[in-house]
Amino acid sequence: MKHWIGAFRLRTLPLAVSSILVGSGLAAYYGNVHWSVLVPALITAILLQVLSNLANDLGDHLHGTDNEHRQGPQRSVQSGAISPAAMRRAMVICGLLAFASGIALVVHALGSSLGTLLFIALGLLAIAAAVKYTYGRSPYGYAGLGDISVFLFFGLVGVLGTFYLHTGTFHPMLLFPATSFGLLSAGVLNVNNMRDIRNDKASGKITLAVRLGLDRAKGYHGLLIVGGLLGLIVFTAVEFRAMPQWAFLITTPALAAHLRTVLATHDPAALDPQLKKLALGTFATAVVFSMGLWMV
């Protein structure tokens, strides 16, 4: 069982639910949040992240990226603890559970409507994106498109979609926090890709970090972190009602310290601790930002 828990990569789950928390916090801020949406949305997001992790474990093994030169923890299929066939079965089960959870969520929130069909289509795209990142023929993560997918699903789709399921509405200002968490989540992937830049390049996994090179990838990382914080600042300044909305600024020193460390690091392998720090920092920012909205 411990090998399956390792394959689930529990440390990635807080980041996966960040957009759900933010979308729900924004719904509370605008006066229309429902626990019957929040809970199944969290479950669906967790299942999608686990599916992505399982597919990544198998996909990187099949493509030869998970090898003795890879940085970070050893993967379950790579180590032989879980067979490829067993991992495929787990992916099917997890995908079906995610689809069922998503269907229940959308039908409950929207009933029978055109919006329901749209969200079902988005759900199918999310499942496909979770699987095709590194698994199957021509995975998009090997072509440097992972950052775009993370930005869309962990930012725009996650935040705006959750808000719409709660409220049935949309506000243009929501694009700022949705963009912010999309950028911060892309930053987590970028740290991962900078850490693995040497092995990925040698294995033919051409991530955006590989395309940019380490120095420019670090500059790109700075834009992601700074852009993420600026989006939250702009939203809060324009939509200000009470001081608790600025509570998210308490995580800024941790994010700034992370960025300074990344920019000063010359050995990609030394970036491994920063992956966890940014993931938890993004989650903490989501929690505090959402709590500030709930308190208004």
N, C-alpha and C positions, 0 to 999 in steps of 0.2 A: 504493500500500500504506500510505503514511503516514496517509492519511485514514481507512482502516479501523482502524489502530492507535489513532488519535485517538478513533474511535467506540467502541472497546472500553473506553476510559477505564481504562487500566492502574492508575492511582493508586487506584482504588476496590477493587482486588482484595485487598490486604492485609486490609481490613476484612471482606470477604466470607468469608475463611478463618478469621477469628478464632474463631468459634463452633466450628469443626471442631477447631482446636487445643485449645481449652478442654475440649471434650467428650472428646477423646483424652487430655489430661492428667489429667482426672478418672478416666478408665478406668484409666490407669496407676497412679494413686494407690490405686485399689481393687483393683489387681493383675490386670487382664485387658484389655490393649491389644493390638491386632493391626495390623501394617503393612498387611496386605491389606484392612483397612477404612479406615485413615487415608488412604492414597494416593488411592483412588477417591473417597472422600468429599471430599477437597480438589479433585479434578478436577471433580466434580459441582457443588460450590459455586462454583467459578470460572466454569463454563459458565452457571450460573443468573445470576450477576452480569453477565456479558457480555450475556446475553439481555436482562436488565433495562435495561442501558445502551443497547442498540440500540433497544429499544422506546421508551425515554424520549426518545432522539434523534428518532425519527420521530413519536412521539405529541405532543411539545411543539411540533414544527414544524407538524403538521396542525392543532393547536388554536390556533396563533398565539402561543403563549407565548414561543417562541424568536424574538425580533425584535431590532431595533437597540437597544432599551432594556434588554435582559437583561444582567445582570452575569455575569462569568466567561467562560471560553473559548467561542468560537463553535463551534456544533455542525455536524456533517458534512452533514446534510440541509439545514439552514438555509443553509449557505454554498453549496450546490449541488455540493459535491464528490462526494456520493453521492446517487443518485436515490432517491425513495421506493420504487420497484419493487425496486431492488437491496437496499435496506434490509429490505424485507419478506422477500425470499428469504433473506437472511442470518439473519433472525429464525427462519425455519422450520428452517434447517439447524442453528442453535445450539440451538433447542428440542428437535429430534430427538436431537442429540448428548447434551444434558443428560438427556433421558429414558432413552436407552440406557445412559448411564453410571450413572444412578441405579438402573435395573433390575438391572444387573450387580452393583452394590454390595449391594443389598438381598437378592437371591437368594443371593449368596455368603455373606452374614452370617447370614441367617435361614432359608435353604432354603425349602421349601414349607410355609408355615404361615399362620395368620390374621394374624400380625404382618407377614408379607410383603405381604399385601393392604393392610393399614393403611398401611404405608410407601409403597407405590405410590400410594395415594390422596393421601398427604401430598405426594409428589413432583409429582403432577399439580396439586395446589393451589399448590405453590411455583412451577411453571411459569406457571400462570394469574396468580398474584400478580405475578410478574416482568413479565409482558406488560401486564396491566390497570392498572398503576400510573398511567400517563399515556396509554396507547394504547387506541384503540377508543372506542365510545360509553360515556358515563358512567364515565370512569376514576376509580377511587376516590381517587387522589392529588389530584384536583381537588375532592374533597369533604372534605378534611382527615383522611382515614383512613390516610395513608401511615405515620404514626408507629406506629399499632397494628400494621400489617403488618410493619414493620421490627422492632419489639419481639418479635413472635411468631417470625418466621423467622430473625432474626439472634441471637435470645436463646433462648427456650424450645425451639422446634423444633430449631434448630441444635445447641445444647449437649446437650439431653436426648436428642434423636434419635441424635446421634453416640455418646453414651455407651451407649445401648441397643444400637446395632449392634455395639459392641465387647463388651458384657458380657451382654446379654439381661436386664438387671435395671434397677431404678430405686431411688434413695434420695431421700427427701424433702428432705434438706439440699442436694441439687443444685439445687433451685429458687433458692437464693440466688445462686450464680455465674451461672446461666442468666438470672435476672432482671437481674443486674448488667450483663452484656454486651448484653442487650436494651435497657436504658436508655442505655448509652453509645452504642450504635449509633443509637438514636433521636435522641440528641444530635447526631450527625453530620448526620442529615437536617434537624434543627431549625436548625442553623447555615446549611445550604444554603437553607432556606426563609426564614430571617430575612434573609439576604443578598438574596434575590430578592423580598422582601415587596412592594415597590412595583409591580414589573412583574407579579408574579403577581396581585395585586389588580386591576390595570388590565386584565389579560387574562382574568379570570374563573377563575383557578386559586385556589380558596379553600382553601389549606393551613391547618393548625392555627395556624401563625404569623400568617397573615392574619386568622384568626378571633380570635386573642388580641390582636393588635396588638403592636408591637415591644417595649414595656416589659414586658408580661405574658409575652411569649414568652421574654424574657431571664430572668424569674423561673422560668418553667417549665424553662428550660435549666439553671438552677442545681439544681433538683430532680433532673433527670436525671443530672447529673454526681455530685452528692453521694450520691444514691441508689445509683448504680452502685458507688461506692467502699465505701459502707456494707455492701452485700451481700457483697462480697468479704471485708471485715473480719469480719463475723458468721460466715461460713462457716469462715474460717481459725481464728478463735478457738474455735469449737465443735469443729472437726475437726483441731485442732492435733496434730502429731506431732513436727515438727522445724523449726528456724529458716528453712530455705530457702523454706518456705511464705509467709513474709512478704516475700519478695523483690519482689513486685509493688508494694510501697510506694515503690520508687525512682522510679516514674513519676508518683507523686502530685504532686510540685512542678510538673511540666509541665502536668498537668491543672488544677491550681490556678491557674497563670499564665494558661492559656487562659481559664478561667472569669472571672478578674478582668478580662481584656481585653474579653471579650464584654459583661460587665455595665457596663463603662465606655464602650462604644462607642455613639455616637448616630447615626452614618451607616451604614445597612445595608450599603452597598457596601464599607465598610472591613472587613467581616467575612470577605471572601473568603479571606485567608490563614489564618484560623482553621479553615476547613473541612479543609484538609490537615493542620493541626496536631492537630486532634481525631481525625481518622481514623487518623493514624500513632500518636498517643498511645494510642488504644484498641487498636490492633494490638500496640504494644509492651507494653501491660498484659497482653494475652492471652498473648503469648509468654513474658513473665517469670512470670506466674502459672502457666502450664502447665509451664514448666521447673522451678519450685519444687516442683510436684506430682511430676514425674518423678524429682526428686532425693531424695525422701523414701524 
